[in-house]
Amino acid sequence: MPTQPPTANPVCEDNRTALTKGALKRAFLDNLFYFQGKFPALATRNDYYMALAYTVRDRLLQRWISTAEAYAASQARTVAYLSAEFLLGPHLGNNLLNLGIYDTARQALRELGLSFEEILAQEEEPGLGNGGLGRLAACFLDSMATLEIPSLGYGIRYEFGIFAQDIVDGGQVELTDKWLRFGNPWEIPRPEWAVEVHLGGHTHHFVDRDGRHRAQWVPAMTVMGTPYDTPILGYRNNTANTLRLWRAEAPESFDLTTFNRGDYWGAVNKKVISENITKVLYPNDEQIQGKELRLQQQYFFVACSLKDMMRIMRNQGIPLEKFHQKFAVQLNDTHPAVAIAELMRILIDEQDMEWDRAWSITRNTFAYTNHTLLPEALEQWPVHLFGRVLPRHMELIMEINARFLDEVRIRFLGDHDRLARMSLINEHGERYVRMANLACVGSQAINGVAALHTELLKQDVLADFYAFAPKKFSNKTNGVTPRRFVALANPRLARLLDRTIGDGWVRDLDRLRGLETYADDAAFRSEWRYIKRAVKEDFAGFARRRLGVAIDPNSLFDVQVKRIHEYKRQHLNVLHIVALYHRIKNDPNVTITPRTFIFGGKAAPGYHMAKLMIRLITAVGDTINRDPDVRDLLKVVFLPNFNVGAGQWVYPAAELSEQISTAGKEASGTGNMKFMMNGALTIGTLDGANIEIREEAGPENFFLFGLTTEEVQAMQRQGYRPPDWYHANPELKAVLDLIRDGHFCRGDRHLFQPLVDHLINHDPYMLLADFQSYVDCQADVGEAYRDKERWSRMAILNVARSGKFSSDRTIRDYCRDIWRVEPKSVQLSSRNDLRLDLGKQGA
């Protein structure tokens, strides 16, 4: 990992901006004293963390202000990235890395007698995201700043994350994620830019003096949206873009008149109701109240964001007719899709624009990224709910739909089924607003996130829209940032890469191709194994500290960390573990490659089957880890509350990456890319980005198993019968019977019966059909791992060929094909420049 800081502008050198060790030490002590109000004898670890965070933030602010000045002066075309999630991970280490002072800061703190590692570990991870969609958004922000792309991230400042996961008696327990309890030093509130957002009420229609039909929204509720800004620093450049998150507040937080009447609850009731909107990430929507709150959340943040964009245009003197030229707005899945109706409302109702002109601006502003192939995950809202929360938007969506269906009728004469499928309103039974259809109709571009995913969108999920407007569709395979997930997370590997091929790979991951020639170098392979062993020992120490469990660094680290869901098939992984356990118990002399199976991930609070899958993982682990016949060969570890910080320990240590979703169900995956960059080999189906990973790494460096998408579809058409697979495979039957009969839960025959019965009688994700192929492939994995030279060569080639999966490449593709945005370089400004500007204004 590069250790030398970038050359600083001599004009800007002072204790707030200088990057030298001495300046960092002085600034750190100043911030401990003046910001935290502590001296060392009283300071806590959190005080030290906050002091260091403010020290780093000062250096970000210089770049942040310089970036804002550059963008405003040039009126640069800007990407507005709208996402309900931003799974950022800890800020401190990443910002130190991007500033080029990571090692300098470590040395400064050590000279002050402090533990750099303990201070890093003190940071609370922002509870702003949950899964791959949010982590992708965070990687994109990193890449846009690194590539100097003018951009703004827009989202919600959740007071509490989705939940903090604990494991109690083997089961998931959801705890409140109080990530803000000690404050957040990286954000700056901007109350002067707060905006009003309306909800509920009704619409009033009238004819104006010019004889034109007009509509006025008469809301029932008004909330304030206050922006909180976080700088997102590029790697070793002067660009610091902005992540702007919105917090909901009441216009008047305390009603004194009501309080004086003795109604103490009524005095703060509006504050409580308003702040609920941004209280928690993904409130449980099993009940209608939860659905309403989620819809309010989505509208709230897009309404705030569009108002903010309007403010920026006014400040830069850009006419409203050029909105689509100033902003390229990317919808990260359907959560922000209501922005299409909101921009139409602003243009028509507030700006008095004709429909056709407003629609042209709107449609040329937005682009839509689809992240799912699961029909149940395509967001829909009951019409009665949508109309109650957003009455004017419901009218506009109806009008958009009527005009759009007229176009469909002309193109596809008499095709009533097509009209029903493409309508923005699902008319089957209870009526629903289809947000994916709205996103397709109101966007100028639609993209999938892996080659197979995009093809399946064209052929199936969005086939009608592809037939209607094929030029809208393109593929943008996901990527991840190598800064966080290699340079920061795996410094041992990063230093080896620097010594071997130079440090340019951090900004240009294609340079990793230079490693290919070293794959056949025995000395290099030996050094590679030495480093991997050290990284695995690091993880073993982490697991011992966090879980109190001892794991063997000599064993194969077999890892599956991701959201717990049936289609991701963590339970297929468990069936293989039980099969190995069963073999060892029946034949103590059987040849088994020692393995440590590592799991992590959260199940949605209302998803009973996923929570039962976690219970199965921990139950099997508890039995195996205590059994003296097995525990030296197999170990099962479940990491609770898996997040980005934990991932920075897991990805570098992993040797086998489990990407075992049912073919045709995973849109892309990004964990598979993080594992590949760190030298783990993949066992997987031909699903999502696995296909492209296999193409890049070479089929001989990928462990492939399972049905293809076409075979899955054919089997579903013919009538898949899981009982046939259960009875035809003795080992599979023995494994399922062992689980069902209570062997792993102290004889309780009821605990796992729902899961086993569901597999035998339904098995919607075809675990039983893929079981034997998976088990056979795992045998190949074990054999390959026993050949250390072969395994090392395969791992080196996986890293060498991972360049395609940098989020930098993905962002370049978006900029070229969808956003049409050019980089804008930034020159550092100093406080002297600011004084000069103020002096000119005063003159």
N, C-alpha and C positions, 0 to 999 in steps of 0.2 A: 504494500500500500504506500503511495507517495507520502513523504513526510515533510517536504519543504513547502512553506507557505508561499502563495503567489506574491509577486513583487507588488508592494503597496505604493500608492501614490504618495510621494514625499509630502505634498501639500496637506494630505489628510492624516498624517501621522500624529496621533495623540493618544491619551490613555483610553479613550472611548472607541478608537478605530484601529489602533496599531495591533499587529498580529505577532509581535515578539513575545517571548516568554516573560520578560520583565514587565511589559505593559499588561499582560494578562494577569499576572500576580497582583499588580497594583489595583487594577480594575476590580478584581475579585474581592480584595479586602475592602475597597471602597463600597462595593455593593453590599457586602455583608454588614457593614456599619450603617450605611445610609438608606438602603432599601429594606433590609431585614431588621435593622436596629439591634444587632447582636455583636458581641465580641466573642472570641473563640471559647472562653470558659462556659458561656451560656448557649452557644450555637448547637443546634441539632443537625442531624444529617440533612434534613429538609432545608434548613437554612443554608447549608453549604451548596445544596443543589440549586436553590433559587439564586444565590449569589453568582454561581457559575452561569446559570441560564441567562440572567440579566447581562452578564459580561459578554456572552456570545450574542445576545439579542442586539446590543449596541452596535456590534459589527454588522449585523444583518440590516439594521435600520439605515445605515449609510447607503447600502446597496438598494434597499427598498425605495427610499426617497428618490435616489438617482434614477431608478427604473421608472417610477411614476412620472417624473419630470420628462424623461425621454419619450415615453408613450404619449403624454399629453401634448408635447411640442410637435410631434410628428403626426398626431391623430392616427396612430397606427391601427390597422384592421386587427381586431382582437377576438380571440376565442373565448367564449363564455361557456364554461363546462358546468352543466347543471346535473347535480347528482344528489340523491337522498343520503348517500353514504360517502365518507372519506376515511378509510381505515389507514390512518397516517403512520401509526407506530410512534415510538419515542422520538422526540425532536432533537435532543441534545447531541447525541453521538452523531446523528446524520448531519447536523449543521456544522459541527466541528470538522467532520470529514470534508464537507463541501467547501468550507473555508480554507482547508488545507492546514489546519492547526491541531489536528487530533493528538498527535504525539507531543506537540508543544504544550498543549493543555495538560496532558498527563504528567509531563516532567514538572510543570509549574506547580501542580497540586502536590506532587510527591515532595518537592522541595519545601512546601508548606506543611509537610507532615500529614497529608490527607490521602485517603484511598480514592483514587480516580474511579475505580470500578464500583465501589460502594455508592459513590455519588451518582454515577450513571444509573445504577439500579434503583435509585430512589424515585426516579421519574414515574409518574402515573401515566399509563397509556391512554390517549384520548379515546373516549367512548363514542366515537363518531361513525363507526361502521361495524359490520359483522362478518361479511364474507368476501368472496372474490370480486364482486362488483365494486365494493368500497376500496379494496386494495388496488384494483386496477386504476380507479380514479386517482389514488394517491401516487401511484407510479407515473401516471400521465402528467400530474402536476410537476413531479420531479424532472421528467424528461422535457416538458415544455420550458421550464426555467433553464435547464442545461443547454437546450438548443436555442435559447433566446427568442422563444415564441411569445409575443404579447398575449397574455391570457389572464383570465379571472376564473377561479373556481367558486361556485356558488352552492351553498347547502344549508343545513340546519345545525345550529349550535345546541345539541342535545345536552340537557343538564345531567341526564343519566344515560349510560350506554344500555344496550339491549338487556344484559344482565351479566353479573360475575358468576361464573360457574364453580360450584364446589361439588365434590363427590362425597356423599354421606351414605354409608351402608351400601356402597356400590352404585348408587343411583344419582342422577343429576339433581342438584338443588340450585335454584336460581336466587341469587342475592343481588341487592341493589349495587349497581356499578357507580360508586361515588367518585368519579374521576376528577371532579372539580373541588373536592373538599379542601385541598390545600392551595387552591388557586391555580391559574394557568399563566405562567410568565411569558408565553409566546404570543398571546393575543393582545390586541389593543382595541378597546371598545370605541365605536364612532357614534355616539348618541346624536350628534348634530346631523347625521345622515339617516336618522330613523324615518320610516315611512308608515303610512296608514294602510291597513289591509281590512277589507270588509268581508263579512260572512253572513249568510242567511238572508232573511227578509223576502222581498218580492220585487217585481219590475213594474214600472209605470210606462205605458206606451202613449205617445201623443204625436201630433203633427205640428212641425215648427212653422215659423212665419213664411218659409219658402215652400211650404207644402210637402216637405219631406217627412217620411215616417221616422220617428226617433224613439229610443228606449232609454229609460233611466232606471238604474238599479237603486232601490231603496233598501239598504242593508238593515239587519236587525242587530248586528254586532260589529264593533270596530276594535281591532287590536293594533298595537304598534310593533313594528319589526325593527329591532336595533341591530346594526351590523357589528360583528366582532372580526377583526382582520388578523390574519396570521401570515407572516412572510414565508414564502416558499423559495428557498435559495437554489440557484443552479450550481453545478459542479465547477469550481475553480473559474467562475466568471463574475461579472458585476451585476448579473440579473437576479432580482428577487421579485417574483410575481406574488400575487395576492390570492389567498383563500379567504373568501368573505362568507361568514356563517351568520345566520339570522336567529335572534332570540326574540320570542314573543313576550310582550308586556302589555299591561292595561294602559290605556291613554291617561287614566287617573288612577294611580295605584291605591289611594286611600281616600275614602269618602268621609270627610270630617262631619258633614251634616248628619249622615246616617249614624256615625259613631256617637255623636252627641245625643241622638235619640235613644241610645242604649242598644242599638242593633250592631253589636260588635262584629258578628259574622258578616252581615251585609256590608259593612264598611270595607272589607277586603275581598268580598266575593268575586268582584270583577277581576281583580288581580289574579286570584287563584284560577279562575276559568280561562283567562287569557294565557297564563303561563303554562297551563296544561298542554298547550299546542306543541311546545318544544321541550316538554318534560323528559320524554323517554324515546329512545330509538325503537321503532317498530312496536308500538303498543299492541297487545294481543287483540286481534280483530275477530275472534270467534263470536263475540257479541256485537250487536248493531252499534253500540256506543263506541266500541273499539274501531269499527269500520269508519264511523263518522270522524273520529279523531285523526285517523290516518289520512283521510281525504283532506281534512283541514290542514294537516301538516304539509301535504304536497302542494296544495294551493298557496298556502302561506309563503313558502320559500320561493316559489316561482314568481308570485306577485311582487314580493320584495325585490327579487333580482331584476325583474323587468323594469320596475320603477327606478332602480339604481342605474341601469343602463341608460334610461331616459335622462337621468341627472347627468351622467357622464357626457352624453351627446350635447345637452344644453351648455355644459361647462366648456366644451370644446367647440361650440358654435356650429355643430353639424346639423343640417336640417333633418327633420323626422323622416322624410322620404328616402333618406339614405341609411336608414336603420340597418337594413340587410347588407349594406356595404361596409358599415362600421363593425358589426358583430356577426360572427359565425357561432350560432348557439347549438351546442351538442347536447342532446337528450340522452343521458346515461340510463338506458332502459325506459320503461313507461312511467316511472314515478313522477317525472317532471312534465309529462305529455300535456297536462292541462295548460301549460304555458302557451300552447297554440291558440286555445280559446281566449286566454287572457290577453295576448297581444292583439287579437282581433277586437276584443272589447275596448282596449285602450285606443286603438286606431279609429274605430267606428264611433264609439260612444263619447270618448273624451276629446278626440282630435277631429271629429266630424269628417272623416274620410269616407269616400265611396267604397262600397264592398269590394269591387274588383281590384282596386288599387291596394286596399288593405290586405286582401288575400294574396296578391302577388308579393308584397313585402313579407308577409308572414311565411308563406311557403318557401321563399328564398332565404329565410333566416335560419330555419331549423334543419337539423340533421338528426337521425334516430339510430341509436345502436341497440340492437336486440340481443338479449343475453340468455334466452331460454328456448328450448325446444319442447318443454312440457306444457301441454295445453292448459293445465290447471294453474300454471304460473303466469299466464297472460292476463294482465290485470283487467278486471271489470268492476263497475260500480252500479248498484241498483239505481234505476232511473229516479225512483222516488227519493232516495237518499241524496243523489247528486243534485237533483232539483231543489231540495230543501236547503242544502249547504251553499249551492252556487246557482241560484235561479237564472241569472242572466247568461251564465255560461252554458246552461242547459239549452236555452233558446238558441244561442249561437251554434252549438254543436248540432242541433236539429237542422238549422239552416245550412251549415256546412254539409251535412249528410244529404239533405235534399238536393243540393246543387251537384254534389259528387255523384249520387246515384243517377242523376240525369245523364251525366257523362258516361257512366257504365252502361246505361240502357242503349245509348247511341252506339257504343263500341261492341256490345254483346247483345244483339237484338233477341228478345224473348227468353233470355237466360235468367229465369226468376230465381233459381237456386244460387246462382252466382251473386245476384243482387242481395239475397239474404245473407250470404257469407261475408260480403264486403261492406255491408251496412255498418255504420258506427254504432248502431243500436241492435243488440241481440234480442230478437222478438220471440224466442222460444221460451214459453212459460213466463216467469217474471222477467221484465225487461231490464237490460243492463247496458251501460255505456262501455263500449270496447275501447280501451285506451290504446292498445296496439294498433287498431285500425285508424284511430285518430292520429297517432304518430306517423303512420304511413302516408295518410292523405295530406297531412299538413307539413311534411318535410320534403326538402329537395334531394335528400340522399338517405339511403337505408343501408346499414351494413351489419353483417354478422361478424363473429370474432374468431373464427377459424374456418379453414377451407371447407371442411365437411359441414360445419354448422351453416355456413352461407348457402351451400348447395341444398341442404335440407330445408332452409327457409324458402328458397326458390321453388322447390319441388312439392313442399307440403304446407308448412305453417303459414307462410305468406304467399303461397303459390298464385292466388288470384291477383294480388297486388303486383307480383312480378310479371304476370301476363299483361297486366294493364300498363305498367310503366317499368319495363326491364332496365332502362338506363339509370334508374335511381339506385339499383342494387350494386354493391361491391363488397368484397371481403377485406377486413382489416384484422389479421391475426393478432391476438393479444401479445403483450410483452410485459416484462418486469424490469425494474431498474437494477442494473448491476452495481450501482453505488451502494445501496442499502444491503442487498442480498448476497454480494460477494465481498466488495471492498471493506464494508463495515462489519458484516456478520462473520466473515471468514478471513481475518487478517493473515493467518498463516498461509493459506492458499494465495492470497493477494500478493504477499511478498515473493512467493515462488514465481508467480506469473510476472511480476515486475522484473525479477532477476533474469528470467528466461526470455521474455519477448518485449520487455519495456513496459512502461506504465500507460501507454496510449490506449490500452484495451478498455480502461474505465469509461472513456468517452466514445470509443469506437469498438464495440464488442466483436466485430468481424475480425479484428486483429488476433483473436484467439486462435484463428486458423494456423497461426505460426507454431502452435503446440503440436500439430500433427506429426511433424518430423521427429519429435521427442518420444512419441508413443512406442517406438521401436528401440529406444535407448535404455538399456538395462539399468544404468546408473540413475537415470532420471526416474524410471519406474520405482526404483528403490527409495529415492527421496520422496516421491509422491506418496508411497505407502507409509513412510515415516511421519509425514505431515498429517495424513488421514488418521493415523493411529493417535497422534497428539490431539487432534480435534475431537476424536471419539472419547478420549480421556477427559477433555474439557466438558463434554456433554454428560459423561458419567458423573462428574463432580456436581454439575448442575442438577441432575436427577437425584443425587444423594442429598443435596441441600434442600431441594424443594419437596421431595417425596419420601425421603428416608429409605430409598431402595437402592441396592447395590446391583449394578449391571456390569457385565464382562465386556471390556473393549475389544477382546479377541473375537467376539461373536459377530455375526452379520447383523447390522442394524437395518431392520426391515420396517419402513415407516409409512403410515397413512394418517396424515393430519389434514383435516378439512371439515367443513360443515357435515354433521351427521344427517344422512338422508338415505332412504332405501335405494334410490337410483345410483348413489355413489358406492353402495354395496360393501360397507364395512363388515357386514355380517358374512359375506363370502370369505373375506379374510379370516374371520373367526372360524368358519367351517374348516378351513385349511389347517389352522392351529390345532383344532380339536382332532383332525385326522392325524396329524403328526403325533399328538399326545396318545391317541389310541394305538398307533403303530408301536410306539416306545413301550407302552404298558403291555402289549401283547408279545413283543419281541425285544428284550433289552439289548440285543446285539445288532439291531437294525442301524444302518448308517444314516445319520442325520447331521446335517451341518448346523452347528450351534447358532441360534438366532435370538436376538432381542427384538420383539415386536413392539413398536411404539405407536400409540394412537393419540389423537387429540382432536377436539372439535366440540361444538355445541349443537344441541338439538333444540328446535323451536319449542317454547314452553308448552304449546298445545299439541305437539306431535308425539302421540303416545308410542307409536312403533319405533321412532328414532330414539326415544328415551329408553325403550326396552333394549334396543341395540347396545346402548352404552352399558346398561345393566349386564348384558351378556358378556361384553368385553371384560368388564371388571370381575365378573364371577369366574369366567374361565381363567383370567389372570391370577385370581386369588388361589384357585385350586392348583394350577400349574406351578406357581411360584413357591408353594408350600410342599409340593410333592418331591421327596428326595430322589425318586426314580427319574424325574424329568427336569428338575430345576437347573441342573448344570448344562442342559442342552437347550431348553426353551425358557424364555422370560417374557412376560407381557406387562407393559407399562402404559397406563393411561395418564396423560398430562392434563390436569384440570385447567380450565380457563385459558385454553390455547389462544394466543394472540400474536401480534407481529413480533413483540419482544421475545416470546418463547420460540417463535419460528427462527429467529436469528441464532438460536442454539441448535435447533433441530436440523435445518436444511444443510448446514456444513457437515454435520456428523452422519447424515443418512448415507446408506450404501445402496439400498433398494427402495425405489419410489413406487408406491402402490397407486396406480391410476386405472382402476378396475371397474369403472362405470359400465352400465349396459350400453352397447354400441348404439349411437344415435340419440343419446340422452344428454350428454355433457356438451354444453356449447363450446367451451374451449378448455378451461382450466388454466391456472397460472402457477399453482403449486408445482405442477409437473416441470415448468420452466426453471423455477428456483432450484429444485433438486438437480436438474440437469447441469445448470451452471456450476454447481458445487461438487459435481463428480459422481452423483448417484446414478445408477442404471435404472431404467424404467421397466416394470412389468405392467402391461396394460393391454386394453382392447383397442381396436381401430375406432377410436372415438375422440371427438374434440380435436385439440391440438396434438394429441398423441400421434396422430397420423403424420403431421409435419415434423414432429420430434424424431419419429422413426426414419422419415425420409432424410433428415439432416444428419442424424447420427449414423445411419446405415442400418439395414435390417439385422445385420450380424451383431449389432451393439444394442439391441432392444429385445426384450422378452415378450413375445406376442402370444396371446391366447384368445380364445372365445369366438363367439358368433360375430359376424359382420352385421352392419346395419341392414343390409339386404336380407340376410338370413333371419335376423330378428323379425323383420317385417313379414317375411314369408311364413315364418312359424306362427306369428300372430294371426295371419289370414287363414291358415290351415286349422287353427285351433290348438293352441299350446296346452298340453296336458302334463302338468308337473308331477302328478302321482306316478305316471309311467317312468319318469326319470328316477324317482325315489325308489321304486321297487326294482328297477333294473340295475342299480349300482349298489352292491353290498356295502362298500365303504361309506358312501353317502348316507345310506339308510342307518348304518351303525352310528354315524356322527349325529344325525338328527335325533335318533332315538336316545342317545346318551344325554343330549341337551334336554329333550322333552321329559325324560324320566327323572330329572332333578339331580343328576350327578354333580352339577356345578353350583347347586343352590341348596345343599344340605337335605336332599331328598324331596324338596318342594316340587311336586309334579305340575303345579299350576302356574308358576311364575313365567316360564318361557313357553308354555303351551300355545298362547296366542301367536307368538312369532313363528313357531314351528308349524302350526296348523296353517298359518297364512302362506308359508312357503310351499307346503305340500299340496294345498288345495287351490292356491291362486298364483303365487310367485310372479307378480307383474313385471319384475325386472330380471327374470330368467336366471336366477342363481343356480338352480338345479341343472339347467341345460349347460351352463358354463363350468360347472364344478370340476368335472374330470379334466377338461382342458386346462383349467387353472392349476389344479394339483400337479398335473404332468409338467406344466411349464415351471412351477416352483421347484420341481425336482431338477430341472435343467439349471435353474438359478443356483441351487445348492452345489451342483457339480461344478459349475463355472467358478463359484466363489472359492472352492477348494484349490483351484489353480490360480495362485496369487498373481502370477505374471500375466495371465490372460485377463483376469479381472481388472488389473491396473491399466492394461492397455485399453480396454473397453471404456473405463472411466475417463482416462485422459482424452480419448477421442470424443466422448460425449461433451466434455467441457470445450474442447477445441471447435466443435461444430454447433455450439449454442448461440452463436452471434445473431441469428435471425430473431431470437426471442427476447432481444432487448426492447424495452418500451420506447427507446429512441427511434428504432426502426418503425415501430407502429405509428408514432407521432409524425414522423416524416411522411408516411403514407397518407395519414389524415390531412396534413397540410397541403400535400400535392393534389390529392384527388377530391377532397370534400371541402376543406376550409378555405383553401386558396389564401393562405397566410404566409408571409415572409418573415424571416428572423429580423430582429431589431437589436443591434448592439447598444450597450449602455456604457457611458463614461461616468466614472465616479465624481460626484459633487462633494464639496466640503462645507463645513459650517461657515467658512469664510465666504463661499459663493452665496450662501443663504443671507448672510449679513449684507452682502453687496446688493442682492435682489431687494431686500427690505429697504435698504438705503435709497435705491432708485425709486421705489414706490413712495417713500417719504418725501423725496425731492419733488 
